[in-house]
Amino acid sequence: MGTGIIGTLVSLIVGGSVAAVTVVGVVSSQTGAPSESPGNSSEPAASVIQYGDN
């Protein structure tokens, strides 16, 4: 009985840690400097890719 409770607590702590690290990573990558952020609003992809100019 005690082993099951310890296993449950350990899995909650590990799962919570993984979730927290994931959320921090996603938020920091989306709100970082424009050079580090995957989306650059000052130079959108539509202005870089010239459609119809083959």
C-alpha distance matrix in Angstrom:
0.0 3.8 5.5 5.4 6.7 8.9 10.2 11.0 12.8 14.6 15.7 17.0 18.9 20.4 21.3 22.9 24.8 26.1 27.2 28.9 30.8 31.9 33.2 35.0 36.6 37.8 39.2 41.0 42.5 43.8 45.2 46.5 50.2 52.3 52.7 48.9 48.0 48.0 50.2 53.5 55.2 58.4 59.0 57.5 57.3 60.1 62.6 61.7 61.8 65.2 64.9 68.0 69.7 69.7
3.8 0.0 3.8 5.5 5.3 6.3 8.6 9.9 10.7 12.3 14.3 15.5 16.7 18.4 19.9 21.1 22.7 24.4 25.8 27.0 28.8 30.3 31.7 33.1 34.8 36.3 37.6 39.0 40.8 42.3 43.4 44.6 48.2 50.5 50.8 47.0 46.4 46.6 48.8 52.1 53.9 56.9 57.7 56.3 56.3 59.2 61.6 60.6 60.9 64.4 64.3 67.5 69.0 69.2
5.5 3.8 0.0 3.8 5.5 5.1 6.0 8.5 9.9 10.4 12.1 14.1 15.3 16.3 17.9 19.7 21.0 22.3 24.0 25.5 26.9 28.3 30.0 31.5 32.8 34.4 36.0 37.4 38.8 40.5 41.9 42.9 46.4 48.6 48.7 44.9 44.4 44.4 46.8 50.1 52.1 55.1 55.7 54.3 54.1 57.1 59.4 58.3 58.4 62.0 61.9 65.0 66.5 66.5
5.4 5.5 3.8 0.0 3.8 5.5 5.1 6.1 8.6 9.9 10.5 12.2 14.3 15.3 16.1 18.1 19.9 20.9 22.2 24.0 25.7 26.7 28.2 30.1 31.5 32.7 34.3 36.0 37.3 38.8 40.3 41.5 45.2 47.2 47.5 43.7 42.8 42.8 44.9 48.3 50.1 53.3 53.8 52.3 52.1 54.9 57.4 56.4 56.4 59.9 59.7 62.8 64.4 64.4
6.7 5.3 5.5 3.8 0.0 3.8 5.4 5.1 6.2 8.6 9.9 10.6 12.4 14.3 15.2 16.4 18.3 20.0 20.9 22.4 24.4 25.7 26.8 28.5 30.2 31.6 32.8 34.5 36.2 37.5 38.7 40.0 43.7 45.9 46.4 42.6 41.8 42.0 44.0 47.3 48.9 52.1 52.9 51.4 51.5 54.3 56.7 55.9 56.2 59.7 59.5 62.8 64.4 64.6
8.9 6.3 5.1 5.5 3.8 0.0 3.8 5.4 5.1 6.1 8.5 9.9 10.6 12.2 14.0 15.2 16.5 18.3 19.8 21.0 22.6 24.3 25.7 27.0 28.6 30.3 31.6 32.9 34.6 36.3 37.4 38.4 42.0 44.3 44.6 40.8 40.2 40.6 42.9 46.1 47.9 50.9 51.7 50.4 50.5 53.5 55.7 54.7 55.1 58.7 58.8 62.1 63.5 63.6
10.2 8.6 6.0 5.1 5.4 3.8 0.0 3.8 5.5 5.1 6.1 8.5 9.9 10.5 11.9 14.0 15.3 16.3 18.0 19.7 21.1 22.3 24.1 25.7 26.9 28.4 30.1 31.5 32.9 34.5 36.0 37.0 40.6 42.7 42.8 39.0 38.4 38.4 40.8 44.1 46.1 49.1 49.6 48.2 48.1 51.0 53.4 52.3 52.5 56.0 56.0 59.2 60.6 60.7
11.0 9.9 8.5 6.1 5.1 5.4 3.8 0.0 3.8 5.5 5.2 6.2 8.7 10.0 10.4 12.0 14.2 15.3 16.2 18.0 20.0 21.0 22.3 24.1 25.7 26.8 28.3 30.0 31.5 32.8 34.3 35.6 39.3 41.3 41.8 38.0 37.1 37.1 39.2 42.5 44.2 47.4 48.1 46.6 46.5 49.4 51.8 51.0 51.1 54.6 54.5 57.7 59.3 59.5
12.8 10.7 9.9 8.6 6.2 5.1 5.5 3.8 0.0 3.8 5.5 5.1 6.2 8.6 9.8 10.5 12.3 14.3 15.3 16.3 18.4 20.0 21.0 22.4 24.3 25.8 26.9 28.4 30.3 31.7 32.7 34.0 37.6 39.9 40.4 36.7 35.9 36.3 38.4 41.6 43.3 46.3 47.2 45.9 46.2 49.1 51.3 50.5 51.0 54.6 54.7 58.0 59.5 59.9
14.6 12.3 10.4 9.9 8.6 6.1 5.1 5.5 3.8 0.0 3.8 5.4 5.2 6.1 8.4 9.8 10.6 12.3 14.2 15.3 16.6 18.3 20.0 21.2 22.6 24.4 25.8 27.0 28.6 30.4 31.6 32.5 36.0 38.3 38.5 34.7 34.2 34.6 37.0 40.1 42.1 45.0 45.7 44.6 44.7 47.8 49.9 48.8 49.3 53.0 53.2 56.5 57.8 58.0
15.7 14.3 12.1 10.5 9.9 8.5 6.1 5.2 5.5 3.8 0.0 3.8 5.4 5.1 5.8 8.3 9.7 10.4 12.0 13.9 15.3 16.3 18.1 19.8 21.0 22.4 24.1 25.6 26.9 28.5 30.0 31.1 34.7 36.7 37.0 33.2 32.4 32.4 34.7 38.0 40.0 43.0 43.6 42.2 42.1 45.1 47.4 46.4 46.7 50.2 50.3 53.5 54.9 55.1
17.0 15.5 14.1 12.2 10.6 9.9 8.5 6.2 5.1 5.4 3.8 0.0 3.8 5.6 5.1 5.9 8.4 9.9 10.4 11.9 14.1 15.2 16.3 18.1 19.8 21.0 22.2 24.0 25.6 26.9 28.2 29.6 33.3 35.4 36.0 32.2 31.2 31.5 33.5 36.7 38.4 41.5 42.3 41.0 41.2 44.1 46.3 45.6 46.0 49.6 49.7 53.0 54.5 55.0
18.9 16.7 15.3 14.3 12.4 10.6 9.9 8.7 6.2 5.2 5.4 3.8 0.0 3.8 5.5 5.1 6.1 8.7 9.9 10.4 12.3 14.2 15.4 16.4 18.3 20.1 21.1 22.3 24.3 25.9 26.8 27.9 31.5 33.8 34.3 30.6 29.9 30.6 32.7 35.8 37.6 40.5 41.4 40.4 40.7 43.8 45.8 45.0 45.7 49.3 49.7 53.1 54.4 54.9
20.4 18.4 16.3 15.3 14.3 12.2 10.5 10.0 8.6 6.1 5.1 5.6 3.8 0.0 3.8 5.5 5.1 6.2 8.6 9.9 10.7 12.3 14.3 15.5 16.6 18.5 20.1 21.2 22.6 24.5 25.9 26.6 30.2 32.3 32.5 28.7 28.2 28.5 31.0 34.1 36.2 39.1 39.7 38.6 38.7 41.9 43.9 42.8 43.4 47.0 47.4 50.8 51.9 52.3
21.3 19.9 17.9 16.1 15.2 14.0 11.9 10.4 9.8 8.4 5.8 5.1 5.5 3.8 0.0 3.8 5.4 5.2 6.2 8.6 10.0 10.6 12.3 14.3 15.4 16.6 18.3 20.0 21.2 22.7 24.3 25.5 29.2 31.0 31.4 27.7 26.7 26.8 29.0 32.3 34.2 37.2 37.8 36.5 36.5 39.5 41.7 40.8 41.2 44.8 44.9 48.3 49.7 50.1
22.9 21.1 19.7 18.1 16.4 15.2 14.0 12.0 10.5 9.8 8.3 5.9 5.1 5.5 3.8 0.0 3.8 5.5 5.1 6.1 8.6 9.8 10.5 12.2 14.1 15.4 16.4 18.1 19.9 21.2 22.3 23.7 27.4 29.6 30.3 26.6 25.6 26.1 28.0 31.1 32.8 35.8 36.8 35.6 36.0 39.0 41.1 40.4 41.1 44.7 45.0 48.4 49.8 50.5
24.8 22.7 21.0 19.9 18.3 16.5 15.3 14.2 12.3 10.6 9.7 8.4 6.1 5.1 5.4 3.8 0.0 3.8 5.4 5.1 6.2 8.5 10.0 10.6 12.2 14.3 15.5 16.4 18.3 20.1 21.1 21.9 25.5 27.8 28.2 24.5 23.9 24.7 27.0 29.9 31.9 34.7 35.6 34.7 35.1 38.3 40.1 39.2 40.1 43.8 44.4 47.9 49.0 49.6
26.1 24.4 22.3 20.9 20.0 18.3 16.3 15.3 14.3 12.3 10.4 9.9 8.7 6.2 5.2 5.5 3.8 0.0 3.8 5.5 5.3 6.2 8.7 10.0 10.6 12.3 14.3 15.4 16.5 18.5 20.1 20.9 24.4 26.3 26.5 22.7 22.1 22.3 24.8 27.9 30.1 32.9 33.5 32.4 32.5 35.7 37.6 36.6 37.2 40.9 41.4 44.8 45.9 46.4
27.2 25.8 24.0 22.2 20.9 19.8 18.0 16.2 15.3 14.2 12.0 10.4 9.9 8.6 6.2 5.1 5.4 3.8 0.0 3.8 5.5 5.1 6.2 8.6 9.9 10.6 12.2 14.2 15.4 16.6 18.3 19.7 23.4 25.2 25.9 22.2 20.9 21.2 23.1 26.4 28.1 31.2 32.0 30.7 31.0 34.0 36.1 35.4 36.0 39.6 39.9 43.4 44.7 45.4
28.9 27.0 25.5 24.0 22.4 21.0 19.7 18.0 16.3 15.3 13.9 11.9 10.4 9.9 8.6 6.1 5.1 5.5 3.8 0.0 3.8 5.4 5.2 6.2 8.5 10.0 10.6 12.1 14.2 15.5 16.4 17.7 21.4 23.6 24.5 20.9 19.9 20.8 22.7 25.5 27.3 30.1 31.2 30.3 31.0 34.1 35.9 35.3 36.3 39.9 40.6 44.2 45.3 46.2
30.8 28.8 26.9 25.7 24.4 22.6 21.1 20.0 18.4 16.6 15.3 14.1 12.3 10.7 10.0 8.6 6.2 5.3 5.5 3.8 0.0 3.8 5.5 5.2 6.1 8.7 10.0 10.5 12.2 14.3 15.4 15.9 19.5 21.7 22.0 18.3 17.8 18.7 21.1 23.9 26.1 28.7 29.6 28.9 29.4 32.7 34.3 33.3 34.4 38.1 39.0 42.6 43.5 44.2
31.9 30.3 28.3 26.7 25.7 24.3 22.3 21.0 20.0 18.3 16.3 15.2 14.2 12.3 10.6 9.8 8.5 6.2 5.1 5.4 3.8 0.0 3.8 5.5 5.1 6.2 8.6 10.0 10.6 12.4 14.3 15.2 18.8 20.5 20.9 17.2 16.1 16.4 18.7 21.8 23.9 26.8 27.4 26.3 26.6 29.8 31.7 30.8 31.6 35.3 35.8 39.4 40.5 41.2
33.2 31.7 30.0 28.2 26.8 25.7 24.1 22.3 21.0 20.0 18.1 16.3 15.4 14.3 12.3 10.5 10.0 8.7 6.2 5.2 5.5 3.8 0.0 3.8 5.4 5.2 6.1 8.5 9.9 10.7 12.1 13.9 17.6 19.3 20.5 17.0 15.4 16.0 17.7 20.7 22.3 25.3 26.3 25.3 26.0 29.0 30.8 30.4 31.4 34.9 35.6 39.2 40.4 41.4
35.0 33.1 31.5 30.1 28.5 27.0 25.7 24.1 22.4 21.2 19.8 18.1 16.4 15.5 14.3 12.2 10.6 10.0 8.6 6.2 5.2 5.5 3.8 0.0 3.8 5.6 5.3 6.0 8.5 10.0 10.5 11.5 15.2 17.6 18.5 15.0 14.1 15.5 17.4 19.9 21.7 24.3 25.6 25.1 26.1 29.3 30.7 30.1 31.6 35.2 36.2 39.9 40.8 41.9
36.6 34.8 32.8 31.5 30.2 28.6 26.9 25.7 24.3 22.6 21.0 19.8 18.3 16.6 15.4 14.1 12.2 10.6 9.9 8.5 6.1 5.1 5.4 3.8 0.0 3.8 5.6 5.3 6.1 8.6 10.1 10.4 13.9 15.8 16.1 12.4 11.7 12.8 15.2 17.9 20.2 22.7 23.5 23.0 23.6 27.0 28.4 27.5 28.8 32.5 33.5 37.2 37.9 38.9
37.8 36.3 34.4 32.7 31.6 30.3 28.4 26.8 25.8 24.4 22.4 21.0 20.1 18.5 16.6 15.4 14.3 12.3 10.6 10.0 8.7 6.2 5.2 5.6 3.8 0.0 3.8 5.5 5.2 6.2 8.6 10.0 13.6 14.8 15.7 12.3 10.4 10.8 12.7 15.8 17.7 20.7 21.4 20.4 21.0 24.2 25.9 25.3 26.4 30.0 30.8 34.5 35.5 36.6
39.2 37.6 36.0 34.3 32.8 31.6 30.1 28.3 26.9 25.8 24.1 22.2 21.1 20.1 18.3 16.4 15.5 14.3 12.2 10.6 10.0 8.6 6.1 5.3 5.6 3.8 0.0 3.8 5.5 5.2 6.1 8.3 12.0 13.7 15.3 12.3 10.3 11.7 12.8 15.3 16.7 19.5 20.9 20.3 21.6 24.6 26.0 25.8 27.3 30.8 31.8 35.5 36.5 38.0
41.0 39.0 37.4 36.0 34.5 32.9 31.5 30.0 28.4 27.0 25.6 24.0 22.3 21.2 20.0 18.1 16.4 15.4 14.2 12.1 10.5 10.0 8.5 6.0 5.3 5.5 3.8 0.0 3.8 5.5 5.2 5.6 9.3 11.6 12.8 9.6 8.6 10.9 12.6 14.5 16.5 18.7 20.1 20.1 21.5 24.7 25.7 25.2 27.0 30.6 32.0 35.8 36.4 37.8
42.5 40.8 38.8 37.3 36.2 34.6 32.9 31.5 30.3 28.6 26.9 25.6 24.3 22.6 21.2 19.9 18.3 16.5 15.4 14.2 12.2 10.6 9.9 8.5 6.1 5.2 5.5 3.8 0.0 3.8 5.7 5.4 8.6 9.9 10.6 7.2 5.7 7.3 9.6 11.9 14.4 16.7 17.5 17.3 18.2 21.6 22.7 21.9 23.6 27.2 28.6 32.3 32.9 34.2
43.8 42.3 40.5 38.8 37.5 36.3 34.5 32.8 31.7 30.4 28.5 26.9 25.9 24.5 22.7 21.2 20.1 18.5 16.6 15.5 14.3 12.4 10.7 10.0 8.6 6.2 5.2 5.5 3.8 0.0 3.8 5.8 8.8 9.3 11.2 8.7 5.7 7.0 7.6 10.1 11.8 14.6 15.8 15.2 16.5 19.6 20.9 20.7 22.3 25.8 27.0 30.8 31.6 33.2
45.2 43.4 41.9 40.3 38.7 37.4 36.0 34.3 32.7 31.6 30.0 28.2 26.8 25.9 24.3 22.3 21.1 20.1 18.3 16.4 15.4 14.3 12.1 10.5 10.1 8.6 6.1 5.2 5.7 3.8 0.0 3.8 6.8 8.3 10.9 8.9 6.8 9.5 9.5 10.8 12.0 14.2 16.2 16.3 18.3 21.3 22.0 22.1 24.2 27.5 29.1 32.8 33.5 35.3
46.5 44.6 42.9 41.5 40.0 38.4 37.0 35.6 34.0 32.5 31.1 29.6 27.9 26.6 25.5 23.7 21.9 20.9 19.7 17.7 15.9 15.2 13.9 11.5 10.4 10.0 8.3 5.6 5.4 5.8 3.8 0.0 3.8 6.4 8.0 5.9 5.4 9.0 9.9 10.5 12.6 14.0 15.7 16.5 18.4 21.6 21.8 21.5 23.9 27.3 29.2 33.0 33.2 34.9
50.2 48.2 46.4 45.2 43.7 42.0 40.6 39.3 37.6 36.0 34.7 33.3 31.5 30.2 29.2 27.4 25.5 24.4 23.4 21.4 19.5 18.8 17.6 15.2 13.9 13.6 12.0 9.3 8.6 8.8 6.8 3.8 0.0 3.8 5.5 5.3 5.9 9.6 10.1 9.3 11.4 11.9 13.7 15.3 17.4 20.6 20.2 19.8 22.6 25.9 28.1 31.8 31.7 33.6
52.3 50.5 48.6 47.2 45.9 44.3 42.7 41.3 39.9 38.3 36.7 35.4 33.8 32.3 31.0 29.6 27.8 26.3 25.2 23.6 21.7 20.5 19.3 17.6 15.8 14.8 13.7 11.6 9.9 9.3 8.3 6.4 3.8 0.0 3.8 5.4 5.0 7.8 7.5 5.8 8.2 8.5 9.9 11.6 13.8 16.9 16.3 16.0 18.9 22.1 24.4 28.1 28.0 29.9
52.7 50.8 48.7 47.5 46.4 44.6 42.8 41.8 40.4 38.5 37.0 36.0 34.3 32.5 31.4 30.3 28.2 26.5 25.9 24.5 22.0 20.9 20.5 18.5 16.1 15.7 15.3 12.8 10.6 11.2 10.9 8.0 5.5 3.8 0.0 3.8 5.8 8.0 9.1 7.7 10.9 10.7 11.0 12.9 14.3 17.7 16.9 15.7 18.6 21.9 24.5 28.1 27.5 29.2
48.9 47.0 44.9 43.7 42.6 40.8 39.0 38.0 36.7 34.7 33.2 32.2 30.6 28.7 27.7 26.6 24.5 22.7 22.2 20.9 18.3 17.2 17.0 15.0 12.4 12.3 12.3 9.6 7.2 8.7 8.9 5.9 5.3 5.4 3.8 0.0 3.8 6.5 8.8 9.0 12.4 13.2 13.6 14.6 15.6 19.3 19.2 17.9 20.3 23.9 26.0 29.7 29.5 30.8
48.0 46.4 44.4 42.8 41.8 40.2 38.4 37.1 35.9 34.2 32.4 31.2 29.9 28.2 26.7 25.6 23.9 22.1 20.9 19.9 17.8 16.1 15.4 14.1 11.7 10.4 10.3 8.6 5.7 5.7 6.8 5.4 5.9 5.0 5.8 3.8 0.0 3.8 5.5 6.7 9.8 11.6 12.1 12.4 13.5 17.1 17.5 16.7 18.9 22.4 24.2 28.0 28.2 29.7
48.0 46.6 44.4 42.8 42.0 40.6 38.4 37.1 36.3 34.6 32.4 31.5 30.6 28.5 26.8 26.1 24.7 22.3 21.2 20.8 18.7 16.4 16.0 15.5 12.8 10.8 11.7 10.9 7.3 7.0 9.5 9.0 9.6 7.8 8.0 6.5 3.8 0.0 3.8 6.5 9.7 12.0 11.5 10.8 11.1 14.7 15.8 14.7 16.2 19.9 21.4 25.1 25.5 26.8
50.2 48.8 46.8 44.9 44.0 42.9 40.8 39.2 38.4 37.0 34.7 33.5 32.7 31.0 29.0 28.0 27.0 24.8 23.1 22.7 21.1 18.7 17.7 17.4 15.2 12.7 12.8 12.6 9.6 7.6 9.5 9.9 10.1 7.5 9.1 8.8 5.5 3.8 0.0 3.8 6.2 9.1 8.9 7.8 8.9 12.2 13.3 13.1 14.8 18.2 19.6 23.4 24.1 25.8
53.5 52.1 50.1 48.3 47.3 46.1 44.1 42.5 41.6 40.1 38.0 36.7 35.8 34.1 32.3 31.1 29.9 27.9 26.4 25.5 23.9 21.8 20.7 19.9 17.9 15.8 15.3 14.5 11.9 10.1 10.8 10.5 9.3 5.8 7.7 9.0 6.7 6.5 3.8 0.0 3.8 5.6 5.7 6.0 8.3 11.3 11.4 11.4 14.0 17.1 19.1 22.8 23.1 25.2
55.2 53.9 52.1 50.1 48.9 47.9 46.1 44.2 43.3 42.1 40.0 38.4 37.6 36.2 34.2 32.8 31.9 30.1 28.1 27.3 26.1 23.9 22.3 21.7 20.2 17.7 16.7 16.5 14.4 11.8 12.0 12.6 11.4 8.2 10.9 12.4 9.8 9.7 6.2 3.8 0.0 3.8 5.4 5.4 8.8 10.7 10.7 12.0 14.5 17.1 18.9 22.6 23.1 25.7
58.4 56.9 55.1 53.3 52.1 50.9 49.1 47.4 46.3 45.0 43.0 41.5 40.5 39.1 37.2 35.8 34.7 32.9 31.2 30.1 28.7 26.8 25.3 24.3 22.7 20.7 19.5 18.7 16.7 14.6 14.2 14.0 11.9 8.5 10.7 13.2 11.6 12.0 9.1 5.6 3.8 0.0 3.8 6.2 9.8 11.3 10.0 11.3 14.5 16.7 19.1 22.6 22.6 25.3
59.0 57.7 55.7 53.8 52.9 51.7 49.6 48.1 47.2 45.7 43.6 42.3 41.4 39.7 37.8 36.8 35.6 33.5 32.0 31.2 29.6 27.4 26.3 25.6 23.5 21.4 20.9 20.1 17.5 15.8 16.2 15.7 13.7 9.9 11.0 13.6 12.1 11.5 8.9 5.7 5.4 3.8 0.0 3.8 6.6 8.3 6.7 7.6 10.8 13.2 15.8 19.3 19.1 21.7
57.5 56.3 54.3 52.3 51.4 50.4 48.2 46.6 45.9 44.6 42.2 41.0 40.4 38.6 36.5 35.6 34.7 32.4 30.7 30.3 28.9 26.3 25.3 25.1 23.0 20.4 20.3 20.1 17.3 15.2 16.3 16.5 15.3 11.6 12.9 14.6 12.4 10.8 7.8 6.0 5.4 6.2 3.8 0.0 3.8 5.5 5.8 7.1 9.2 11.8 13.6 17.3 17.8 20.3
57.3 56.3 54.1 52.1 51.5 50.5 48.1 46.5 46.2 44.7 42.1 41.2 40.7 38.7 36.5 36.0 35.1 32.5 31.0 31.0 29.4 26.6 26.0 26.1 23.6 21.0 21.6 21.5 18.2 16.5 18.3 18.4 17.4 13.8 14.3 15.6 13.5 11.1 8.9 8.3 8.8 9.8 6.6 3.8 0.0 3.8 5.4 5.1 6.1 9.3 10.9 14.6 15.2 17.3
60.1 59.2 57.1 54.9 54.3 53.5 51.0 49.4 49.1 47.8 45.1 44.1 43.8 41.9 39.5 39.0 38.3 35.7 34.0 34.1 32.7 29.8 29.0 29.3 27.0 24.2 24.6 24.7 21.6 19.6 21.3 21.6 20.6 16.9 17.7 19.3 17.1 14.7 12.2 11.3 10.7 11.3 8.3 5.5 3.8 0.0 3.8 5.5 5.4 7.1 8.3 11.9 12.9 15.5
62.6 61.6 59.4 57.4 56.7 55.7 53.4 51.8 51.3 49.9 47.4 46.3 45.8 43.9 41.7 41.1 40.1 37.6 36.1 35.9 34.3 31.7 30.8 30.7 28.4 25.9 26.0 25.7 22.7 20.9 22.0 21.8 20.2 16.3 16.9 19.2 17.5 15.8 13.3 11.4 10.7 10.0 6.7 5.8 5.4 3.8 0.0 3.8 5.8 6.9 9.4 12.7 12.7 15.6
61.7 60.6 58.3 56.4 55.9 54.7 52.3 51.0 50.5 48.8 46.4 45.6 45.0 42.8 40.8 40.4 39.2 36.6 35.4 35.3 33.3 30.8 30.4 30.1 27.5 25.3 25.8 25.2 21.9 20.7 22.1 21.5 19.8 16.0 15.7 17.9 16.7 14.7 13.1 11.4 12.0 11.3 7.6 7.1 5.1 5.5 3.8 0.0 3.8 6.3 9.4 12.7 12.0 14.2
61.8 60.9 58.4 56.4 56.2 55.1 52.5 51.1 51.0 49.3 46.7 46.0 45.7 43.4 41.2 41.1 40.1 37.2 36.0 36.3 34.4 31.6 31.4 31.6 28.8 26.4 27.3 27.0 23.6 22.3 24.2 23.9 22.6 18.9 18.6 20.3 18.9 16.2 14.8 14.0 14.5 14.5 10.8 9.2 6.1 5.4 5.8 3.8 0.0 3.8 6.1 9.5 9.3 11.3
65.2 64.4 62.0 59.9 59.7 58.7 56.0 54.6 54.6 53.0 50.2 49.6 49.3 47.0 44.8 44.7 43.8 40.9 39.6 39.9 38.1 35.3 34.9 35.2 32.5 30.0 30.8 30.6 27.2 25.8 27.5 27.3 25.9 22.1 21.9 23.9 22.4 19.9 18.2 17.1 17.1 16.7 13.2 11.8 9.3 7.1 6.9 6.3 3.8 0.0 3.8 6.5 6.0 8.7
64.9 64.3 61.9 59.7 59.5 58.8 56.0 54.5 54.7 53.2 50.3 49.7 49.7 47.4 44.9 45.0 44.4 41.4 39.9 40.6 39.0 35.8 35.6 36.2 33.5 30.8 31.8 32.0 28.6 27.0 29.1 29.2 28.1 24.4 24.5 26.0 24.2 21.4 19.6 19.1 18.9 19.1 15.8 13.6 10.9 8.3 9.4 9.4 6.1 3.8 0.0 3.8 5.7 7.9
68.0 67.5 65.0 62.8 62.8 62.1 59.2 57.7 58.0 56.5 53.5 53.0 53.1 50.8 48.3 48.4 47.9 44.8 43.4 44.2 42.6 39.4 39.2 39.9 37.2 34.5 35.5 35.8 32.3 30.8 32.8 33.0 31.8 28.1 28.1 29.7 28.0 25.1 23.4 22.8 22.6 22.6 19.3 17.3 14.6 11.9 12.7 12.7 9.5 6.5 3.8 0.0 3.8 5.8
69.7 69.0 66.5 64.4 64.4 63.5 60.6 59.3 59.5 57.8 54.9 54.5 54.4 51.9 49.7 49.8 49.0 45.9 44.7 45.3 43.5 40.5 40.4 40.8 37.9 35.5 36.5 36.4 32.9 31.6 33.5 33.2 31.7 28.0 27.5 29.5 28.2 25.5 24.1 23.1 23.1 22.6 19.1 17.8 15.2 12.9 12.7 12.0 9.3 6.0 5.7 3.8 0.0 3.8
69.7 69.2 66.5 64.4 64.6 63.6 60.7 59.5 59.9 58.0 55.1 55.0 54.9 52.3 50.1 50.5 49.6 46.4 45.4 46.2 44.2 41.2 41.4 41.9 38.9 36.6 38.0 37.8 34.2 33.2 35.3 34.9 33.6 29.9 29.2 30.8 29.7 26.8 25.8 25.2 25.7 25.3 21.7 20.3 17.3 15.5 15.6 14.2 11.3 8.7 7.9 5.8 3.8 0.0
